[in-house]
Protein backbone atom coordinates (compact mmCIF):
# COMPACT_ATOMS: atom_id res chain seq x y z
CA UNK A 1 0.00 0.00 0.00
CA UNK A 2 1.31 3.41 -0.90
CA UNK A 3 0.68 6.53 1.26
CA UNK A 4 -2.55 7.42 -0.58
CA UNK A 5 -3.94 3.91 -0.06
CA UNK A 6 -3.01 4.00 3.64
CA UNK A 7 -4.79 7.36 4.04
CA UNK A 8 -7.85 6.02 2.23
CA UNK A 9 -8.04 2.95 4.49
CA UNK A 10 -7.60 4.64 7.89
CA UNK A 11 -9.82 7.38 9.36
CA UNK A 12 -6.76 9.18 10.82
CA UNK A 13 -5.43 12.42 9.32
CA UNK A 14 -2.45 14.69 9.91
CA UNK A 15 -0.94 14.83 12.42
CA UNK A 16 -2.25 11.49 13.72
CA UNK A 17 -1.89 9.37 10.57
CA UNK A 18 1.25 7.54 11.70
CA UNK A 19 1.78 4.92 8.98
CA UNK A 20 3.59 5.98 5.82
CA UNK A 21 3.32 2.85 3.70
CA UNK A 22 2.90 -0.91 3.79
CA UNK A 23 5.81 -3.06 2.64
CA UNK A 24 4.10 -6.45 3.00
CA UNK A 25 0.54 -7.53 3.65
CA UNK A 26 -0.78 -11.08 3.97
CA UNK A 27 -4.50 -10.72 4.86
CA UNK A 28 -5.50 -12.81 7.85
CA UNK A 29 -1.84 -13.30 8.87
CA UNK A 30 0.61 -10.38 8.99
CA UNK A 31 1.62 -6.91 7.88
CA UNK A 32 4.89 -5.00 7.69
CA UNK A 33 4.36 -1.22 7.68
CA UNK A 34 6.78 1.69 7.76
CA UNK A 35 6.85 4.98 9.67
CA UNK A 36 9.55 7.59 9.04
CA UNK A 37 10.21 9.71 12.12
CA UNK A 38 10.80 13.35 11.17
CA UNK A 39 11.61 16.57 13.02
CA UNK A 40 8.69 18.38 11.40
CA UNK A 41 6.12 16.37 13.37
CA UNK A 42 4.18 18.64 15.76
CA UNK A 43 5.32 16.88 18.96
CA UNK A 44 8.88 18.07 18.26
CA UNK A 45 7.90 21.76 18.22
CA UNK A 46 10.00 23.35 20.96
CA UNK A 47 11.47 20.00 22.06
CA UNK A 48 15.19 19.86 22.85
CA UNK A 49 17.43 18.54 20.06
CA UNK A 50 17.78 14.77 20.19
CA UNK A 51 14.44 14.19 21.96
CA UNK A 52 13.04 10.68 21.78
CA UNK A 53 9.88 9.93 19.82
CA UNK A 54 6.98 9.65 22.32
CA UNK A 55 6.42 5.99 23.20
CA UNK A 56 2.64 6.41 23.14
CA UNK A 57 2.91 7.47 19.47
CA UNK A 58 5.01 4.42 18.69
CA UNK A 59 2.22 2.25 20.15
CA UNK A 60 -0.37 4.26 18.17
CA UNK A 61 1.57 3.85 14.92
CA UNK A 62 1.93 0.10 15.53
CA UNK A 63 -1.80 -0.06 16.32
CA UNK A 64 -2.67 1.72 13.07
CA UNK A 65 -0.65 -0.94 11.26
CA UNK A 66 -2.68 -3.58 13.10
CA UNK A 67 -5.85 -1.76 12.00
CA UNK A 68 -4.74 -1.94 8.37
CA UNK A 69 -4.20 -5.68 8.78
CA UNK A 70 -7.66 -6.09 10.32
CA UNK A 71 -9.25 -4.12 7.47
CA UNK A 72 -7.42 -6.20 4.85
CA UNK A 73 -8.53 -9.37 6.64
CA UNK A 74 -12.24 -8.61 6.32
CA UNK A 75 -12.51 -5.55 8.51
CA UNK A 76 -15.42 -4.58 10.67
CA UNK A 77 -18.86 -6.00 9.92
CA UNK A 78 -21.23 -3.54 8.24
CA UNK A 79 -22.34 -0.62 10.46
CA UNK A 80 -19.58 -1.35 12.96
CA UNK A 81 -16.34 0.44 13.71
CA UNK A 82 -13.01 -0.85 14.92
CA UNK A 83 -11.93 0.45 18.34
CA UNK A 84 -8.74 -0.02 20.33
CA UNK A 85 -9.37 -2.23 23.35
CA UNK A 86 -6.11 -2.77 25.20
CA UNK A 87 -2.40 -3.41 24.94
CA UNK A 88 -0.35 -5.65 27.23
CA UNK A 89 3.31 -6.40 27.40
CA UNK A 90 4.54 -3.38 25.43
CA UNK A 91 8.27 -3.17 26.06
CA UNK A 92 10.44 -0.34 24.77
CA UNK A 93 14.00 -1.52 24.26
CA UNK A 94 15.69 1.39 22.44
CA UNK A 95 14.86 5.07 21.89
CA UNK A 96 13.42 6.22 18.57
CA UNK A 97 14.52 9.59 17.20
CA UNK A 98 14.04 11.79 14.14
CA UNK A 99 15.74 10.27 11.12
CA UNK A 100 14.77 6.72 12.10
CA UNK A 101 12.59 4.60 9.82
CA UNK A 102 10.55 2.21 11.93
CA UNK A 103 9.28 -1.10 10.60
CA UNK A 104 6.14 -2.36 12.34
CA UNK A 105 5.69 -6.13 12.21
CA UNK A 106 2.20 -7.19 13.24
CA UNK A 107 0.71 -10.70 13.32
CA UNK A 108 -2.82 -11.83 14.05
CA UNK A 109 -2.69 -14.03 17.14
CA UNK A 110 -6.45 -14.65 17.34
CA UNK A 111 -9.42 -13.54 15.25
CA UNK A 112 -12.93 -13.66 16.70
CA UNK A 113 -16.19 -12.44 15.14
CA UNK A 114 -16.17 -9.23 17.25
CA UNK A 115 -12.45 -8.64 17.91
CA UNK A 116 -8.89 -9.34 16.82
CA UNK A 117 -5.81 -9.95 18.97
CA UNK A 118 -2.44 -8.90 17.52
CA UNK A 119 1.18 -9.40 18.53
CA UNK A 120 4.48 -8.20 17.12
CA UNK A 121 7.30 -5.71 17.24
CA UNK A 122 8.92 -2.55 15.85
CA UNK A 123 12.39 -2.42 14.36
CA UNK A 124 14.98 0.14 13.30
CA UNK A 125 17.14 -1.79 10.89
CA UNK A 126 18.25 -4.91 12.76
CA UNK A 127 17.45 -3.43 16.18
CA UNK A 128 14.18 -4.15 17.98
CA UNK A 129 12.84 -0.93 19.52
CA UNK A 130 9.49 -2.21 20.86
CA UNK A 131 7.69 -5.51 21.38
CA UNK A 132 3.97 -6.01 21.96
CA UNK A 133 2.67 -9.19 23.58
CA UNK A 134 -0.99 -8.46 22.83
CA UNK A 135 -3.14 -5.68 21.42
CA UNK A 136 -6.91 -6.14 21.24
CA UNK A 137 -9.15 -4.34 18.76
CA UNK A 138 -12.89 -4.79 18.92
CA UNK A 139 -15.71 -4.19 16.45
CA UNK A 140 -18.64 -2.29 17.93
CA UNK A 141 -21.87 -0.85 16.47
CA UNK A 142 -21.17 2.72 15.39
CA UNK A 143 -24.50 3.99 16.72
CA UNK A 144 -23.82 2.82 20.27
CA UNK A 145 -20.44 4.55 20.34
CA UNK A 146 -21.66 7.91 19.10
CA UNK A 147 -25.40 8.32 19.49
CA UNK A 148 -26.76 11.45 17.79
CA UNK A 149 -26.89 14.53 19.98
CA UNK A 150 -24.65 13.22 22.76
CA UNK A 151 -21.33 14.78 21.75
CA UNK A 152 -20.11 17.92 23.50
CA UNK A 153 -17.67 20.41 22.07
CA UNK A 154 -14.27 20.50 23.79
CA UNK A 155 -14.37 22.78 26.82
CA UNK A 156 -18.16 22.65 27.11
CA UNK A 157 -19.20 21.86 30.69
CA UNK A 158 -21.18 18.73 31.37
CA UNK A 159 -24.90 19.27 31.95
CA UNK A 160 -25.74 19.84 35.61
CA UNK A 161 -26.82 16.76 37.48
CA UNK A 162 -30.22 17.05 39.15
CA UNK A 163 -29.77 17.77 42.86
CA UNK A 164 -30.11 14.82 45.21
CA UNK A 165 -32.61 15.50 48.00
CA UNK A 166 -30.90 15.49 51.40
CA UNK A 167 -33.24 12.75 52.55
CA UNK A 168 -32.07 10.50 49.69
CA UNK A 169 -28.35 11.23 50.01
CA UNK A 170 -26.19 8.19 50.81
CA UNK A 171 -25.74 7.62 54.53
CA UNK A 172 -28.87 9.59 55.43
CA UNK A 173 -31.88 7.85 56.79
CA UNK A 174 -35.33 9.04 55.76
CA UNK A 175 -38.11 9.25 58.35
Backbone torsions as a table, in degrees:
resi	resn	phi	psi	omega
1	UNK	NA	132.4	176.4
2	UNK	-87.6	174.7	-177.7
3	UNK	-56.8	-38.2	179.9
4	UNK	-65.8	-39.5	179.3
5	UNK	-69.0	-36.8	176.3
6	UNK	-62.6	-47.9	-179.5
7	UNK	-62.7	-34.4	178.9
8	UNK	-71.3	-29.7	-176.2
9	UNK	-82.9	-34.7	-176.5
10	UNK	-100.6	148.6	178.4
11	UNK	-78.9	-10.3	-176.9
12	UNK	-70.7	150.9	176.6
13	UNK	-136.7	170.1	179.1
14	UNK	-53.3	134.7	6.4
15	UNK	-95.6	7.8	-173.8
16	UNK	-98.0	4.6	171.3
17	UNK	-82.2	106.3	-168.6
18	UNK	-113.7	24.1	172.7
19	UNK	-125.1	128.0	-178.7
20	UNK	-90.0	-43.4	177.6
21	UNK	-162.9	167.1	179.5
22	UNK	-111.1	125.4	-179.6
23	UNK	-88.9	-34.2	-179.5
24	UNK	-148.1	140.3	178.2
25	UNK	-145.4	120.7	173.7
26	UNK	-120.4	97.2	-176.6
27	UNK	-51.5	137.5	179.7
28	UNK	81.5	-5.6	-177.6
29	UNK	-128.0	-65.8	-170.5
30	UNK	-156.0	164.0	175.9
31	UNK	-144.7	147.1	170.0
32	UNK	-124.4	116.6	-177.5
33	UNK	-123.8	156.4	-176.0
34	UNK	-119.5	144.0	175.3
35	UNK	-135.9	119.0	175.0
36	UNK	-89.7	125.9	179.4
37	UNK	-88.6	124.3	-177.4
38	UNK	-128.0	154.8	179.1
39	UNK	-70.2	-17.6	-177.7
40	UNK	-88.4	13.6	173.9
41	UNK	-78.7	143.5	-171.0
42	UNK	-59.3	-27.6	-178.0
43	UNK	-71.5	-11.0	176.1
44	UNK	-92.5	-5.7	179.1
45	UNK	-59.8	118.5	179.0
46	UNK	77.3	0.0	180.0
47	UNK	-77.8	148.1	177.6
48	UNK	-61.9	148.4	177.8
49	UNK	-56.0	139.7	178.8
50	UNK	82.5	9.3	-179.7
51	UNK	-64.2	143.7	177.3
52	UNK	-71.9	152.0	172.7
53	UNK	-67.8	134.9	-179.5
54	UNK	-58.6	129.6	-177.9
55	UNK	-60.5	-36.0	179.4
56	UNK	-61.9	-33.0	178.3
57	UNK	-74.9	-29.1	174.7
58	UNK	-66.2	-42.4	176.5
59	UNK	-63.6	-43.1	179.2
60	UNK	-61.5	-44.5	180.0
61	UNK	-62.6	-44.0	177.3
62	UNK	-61.7	-41.8	179.0
63	UNK	-64.9	-36.1	175.6
64	UNK	-64.8	-36.2	175.5
65	UNK	-63.4	-41.7	176.8
66	UNK	-62.2	-39.1	177.4
67	UNK	-62.2	-39.8	176.6
68	UNK	-62.5	-39.7	177.6
69	UNK	-64.3	-43.7	179.1
70	UNK	-61.8	-42.2	179.3
71	UNK	-64.1	-40.9	-180.0
72	UNK	-71.0	-19.2	-177.8
73	UNK	-95.2	13.5	179.2
74	UNK	125.8	-25.1	175.6
75	UNK	64.9	-166.9	-179.3
76	UNK	-76.6	143.1	173.2
77	UNK	-58.2	158.9	-177.9
78	UNK	-53.9	141.0	180.0
79	UNK	66.0	18.6	175.6
80	UNK	-123.0	156.6	177.5
81	UNK	-121.0	155.8	178.5
82	UNK	-91.9	130.2	179.2
83	UNK	-127.8	145.3	176.1
84	UNK	-69.4	132.9	179.8
85	UNK	-103.3	-57.2	-177.7
86	UNK	-165.4	164.4	172.2
87	UNK	-136.5	136.5	176.6
88	UNK	-131.0	149.2	175.7
89	UNK	67.5	32.3	174.3
90	UNK	-79.4	122.3	-179.9
91	UNK	-124.6	127.8	-179.0
92	UNK	-101.4	116.0	-172.5
93	UNK	-101.6	-26.3	178.9
94	UNK	-144.2	150.6	177.2
95	UNK	-71.0	153.1	176.2
96	UNK	-115.7	134.9	-175.9
97	UNK	-136.1	163.8	176.1
98	UNK	-53.7	138.9	-176.0
99	UNK	101.6	-18.8	178.8
100	UNK	-79.0	144.2	169.3
101	UNK	-111.2	119.1	-175.5
102	UNK	-100.2	133.8	177.1
103	UNK	-107.1	116.3	177.6
104	UNK	-90.8	125.6	175.3
105	UNK	-114.7	115.9	-175.2
106	UNK	-124.7	134.2	176.0
107	UNK	-124.1	146.8	172.9
108	UNK	-81.8	121.0	177.2
109	UNK	-89.2	-34.8	-177.6
110	UNK	-158.0	131.9	176.7
111	UNK	-119.5	124.2	177.8
112	UNK	-117.7	166.6	-179.2
113	UNK	-59.4	-31.6	-176.2
114	UNK	-114.5	6.2	179.5
115	UNK	-164.2	164.3	177.9
116	UNK	-134.5	139.2	176.5
117	UNK	-111.0	128.5	-178.3
118	UNK	-115.8	159.8	172.4
119	UNK	-146.4	160.4	178.0
120	UNK	159.5	-153.4	-172.8
121	UNK	-159.5	170.5	175.0
122	UNK	-124.3	142.6	-176.3
123	UNK	-134.6	147.7	169.9
124	UNK	-119.0	101.4	-172.7
125	UNK	62.7	-126.2	179.0
126	UNK	-85.7	-10.3	-175.9
127	UNK	-88.0	134.9	173.2
128	UNK	-84.9	126.3	-179.8
129	UNK	-106.4	-20.0	178.0
130	UNK	-157.2	143.2	170.9
131	UNK	-123.9	149.5	178.6
132	UNK	-129.2	119.4	177.1
133	UNK	-71.0	-46.8	-177.9
134	UNK	-153.2	137.4	167.8
135	UNK	-131.9	131.6	-179.4
136	UNK	-109.6	131.2	171.0
137	UNK	-121.6	137.3	-177.5
138	UNK	-118.4	154.2	174.4
139	UNK	-103.6	126.3	-178.6
140	UNK	-132.9	150.4	178.1
141	UNK	-60.1	128.3	-177.1
142	UNK	-58.5	-39.7	-178.0
143	UNK	-63.9	-31.2	-179.9
144	UNK	-79.7	-19.3	179.6
145	UNK	-87.5	-25.7	-176.4
146	UNK	-145.6	67.1	179.2
147	UNK	-61.5	145.4	-178.9
148	UNK	-57.5	137.5	174.5
149	UNK	80.5	4.7	-177.5
150	UNK	-104.6	-4.2	-179.1
151	UNK	-84.1	141.7	176.0
152	UNK	-112.2	147.1	174.4
153	UNK	-70.0	149.1	178.7
154	UNK	-56.0	135.1	178.3
155	UNK	86.9	-7.3	179.3
156	UNK	-79.9	128.3	-179.3
157	UNK	-66.8	151.9	176.1
158	UNK	-66.4	150.0	176.6
159	UNK	-60.0	146.5	179.6
160	UNK	-64.9	138.7	175.7
161	UNK	-78.2	144.4	176.9
162	UNK	-63.3	141.2	-179.2
163	UNK	-63.4	145.9	177.3
164	UNK	-93.7	123.4	178.4
165	UNK	-57.5	141.8	-178.3
166	UNK	-54.2	-39.3	-178.2
167	UNK	-66.1	-20.6	-178.5
168	UNK	-103.9	0.3	-178.6
169	UNK	-66.2	146.1	179.0
170	UNK	-57.0	139.1	178.0
171	UNK	84.1	0.0	179.4
172	UNK	-109.2	132.4	177.8
173	UNK	-90.8	143.3	175.4
174	UNK	-98.2	147.3	-179.7
175	UNK	-118.1	NA	NA
